[in-house]
Amino acid sequence: METTVTMEIKDNTFARQFETVVPEGMLAVEYSFQEKKIFLTKINTPEGYDNQSVIDHLLKNIMEIVVEKKFRIMPISPKIASFIKRNPKYKELLPPGIRI
């Protein structure tokens, strides 16, 4: 049985990161933009934080934001590339010619 996690995500354009708060602190995914592409560069977690299901939920929500804005994603972080490998439906968000 999967638990539904309600998550509020803030797009902090000044810090160029998507943020959400968990009891242990803040989770953030850093990004940069270039020509309708969003480069997801790094995942920042509180020290010792390892709840992969919450991190995956954050990434799924970010993917929905990307779809809404009609951007393409460039997963620079190996952890984000691994997430896309595990969730192949998001491969359609990659620019043409990019394979993971």
N, C-alpha and C positions, 0 to 999 in steps of 0.2 A: 504494500500500500504506500503510495507516494504522498508525502506531505506537501501541501501547497504553502509556498513561502511568499508573503507579501513583501515587496521590496520597493522602496522609493529611491529612484535614481536621479541624481542631480548632474546636469551637464555643466561642469565648472569650466566655462570657456577661458577664464583668466589663467587657470592652472592647466588647461588643456587636458582634462580628465573627466571621466564619468565616475561618480562617487556614490557610495551607499554606506550606511552606518550599520554595523553589527555590534552585538554586546561587547566584543573584544576590541572594537575600534572602528577604523574606516577601511573599507575596501575601495580601491581605485584602479581604473584602467586608463593609462595615459594614451593620448592620441595626438596625431597631427593631421592636417588636411593638405591635399594637393590635388587640384583638378578633379573634383567629384569623387576623390578616393579618400578614405579615412585609414590612416596607418595606425594600427593598434600596436603600440610599442612596448608596453610593460604593464604587468599586474603588480600592484602594491597591496600587501596585506599586513595586518598587525603581526608583530614578531611571534613566531610559533603557531600562527593560524594555519590550519590545514583542512578546513571543511570544504572539500572539493565540490560537494553538491551545491553549496551556496555560491561558490565562485562560478560554477557552471550556470546557475540560475541568473547571476549578474550578466554573464556573457550572452545568454539567450535574450535577455532584455535589451542589451546593447545591439544585438543583431536585429531585433525588431525596430529599434530606432533607426538603424542604417537602412532598413527596407523602407520605412516611412519617408526618409529624406532622399531616397533614390540614389544612395551612394554605393560605391564598391568598397570592399575591405581589402586591406593588405595586412595580414597578420605577421608582424615583425617578431613578436615574442614567441619563442618555441612553445610556451604553455597555451597560447591562443591558437597556434597552428595545430597543436595536438587536440584542442577542443573541436576544431573544424573537422579534423580527421574522424573524431568520434561521433560527430553530428553532420553527416554528409549533405543534409538538406541546405546547409549554409554555404556549400561550395559554389552555388549559383551566384553568390555575392562577390566572388573573386573576379577580378578583371579578366578579360579574354587572354588566354595564353599562360595564365598563372595556375600551376598545379601544386597540390599539397599531397 
